[in-house]
Structures are given as structure tokens and as C-alpha cells.
Amino acid sequence: ICLSGGGSRIPGLEDVFREHLNIEVSIFNPLDYIEWDVGNFDGEYLACIGPQMAIPMGLTLRKTKEK
């Protein structure tokens, strides 16, 4: 299971899923897969908000209809 969104920041949530479902659980951070300038962005901040960026990143990358 890949957790994302603000709820993924609930302390211990990852462990609860892991223990009750006996499967691998991780927190998905789409910002881990892009390059960013360390001089312009705070890495700790990006790590904190990254899981909340899954839907906005997906919407940004989707293909729109061409007319």
C-alpha cells in the first residue's frame, strides 16, 4: 500500500496498516521523483508536504483534450 495525502501524516498510521494487513506499506511522495534547486526550496518542507502533492501532481501531468 502507498499512502498519500494529508492523512498519511497521521503518526503510526503506516504501522497500523502494516501490522493488520501483513503487507508492505510506504508513504508516497511524488516530489521524490523530480529534481529541484536546493538553493530555492527547503528539502524538509518538501518532504513534509510531498505526500499531499500526489493529486495536484497527477492533475498537472495528465493529458488534456486537444481541440
C-alpha positions as CSV (number, residue, x, y, z in Angstrom):
1,I,0.0,0.0,0.0
2,C,1.2,3.5,-0.8
3,L,-0.3,6.1,1.5
4,S,-0.6,9.7,0.3
5,G,-2.4,12.9,1.2
6,G,-2.6,14.7,4.5
7,G,-3.9,11.5,6.3
8,S,-0.6,9.8,5.5
9,R,1.0,12.1,8.1
10,I,-1.1,10.6,11.0
11,P,1.5,9.3,13.4
12,G,1.6,5.5,13.4
13,L,-0.9,5.0,10.5
14,E,1.7,3.3,8.4
15,D,2.4,0.8,11.2
16,V,-1.3,0.1,11.8
17,F,-1.8,-0.9,8.1
18,R,1.4,-2.9,8.1
19,E,0.5,-4.9,11.3
20,H,-3.1,-5.6,10.4
21,L,-2.7,-6.4,6.8
22,N,0.8,-8.0,6.9
23,I,1.9,-6.2,3.7
24,E,4.4,-3.6,2.8
25,V,3.3,-0.1,3.4
26,S,5.0,3.1,2.4
27,I,4.3,6.8,2.1
28,F,4.2,8.0,-1.5
29,N,5.9,11.3,-2.2
30,P,5.8,12.3,-5.8
31,L,8.4,15.0,-5.2
32,D,11.0,12.3,-4.6
33,Y,10.9,11.8,-8.4
34,I,11.6,15.3,-9.6
35,E,14.7,17.5,-9.4
36,W,14.6,20.7,-7.5
37,D,17.0,23.5,-6.7
38,V,18.2,23.1,-3.1
39,G,19.0,26.9,-3.1
40,N,15.4,27.8,-3.7
41,F,13.5,25.1,-1.9
42,D,13.7,23.7,1.7
43,G,14.1,19.9,1.5
44,E,12.5,19.3,4.9
45,Y,9.4,21.3,3.8
46,L,9.1,19.4,0.5
47,A,9.4,16.1,2.4
48,C,6.6,17.2,4.7
49,I,4.2,18.4,2.0
50,G,5.2,15.8,-0.6
51,P,2.5,13.2,0.2
52,Q,-0.1,15.9,-0.1
53,M,1.0,16.7,-3.6
54,A,0.0,13.3,-5.2
55,I,-3.3,14.6,-6.7
56,P,-2.1,18.0,-7.7
57,M,1.0,16.5,-9.4
58,G,-1.2,13.9,-11.2
59,L,-3.6,16.6,-12.4
60,T,-0.7,18.7,-13.6
61,L,0.7,15.8,-15.6
62,R,-2.5,14.4,-17.2
63,K,-3.1,14.8,-20.9
64,T,-5.8,17.2,-21.8
65,K,-8.1,17.0,-24.8
66,E,-6.7,18.7,-27.9
67,K,-9.3,20.6,-29.9
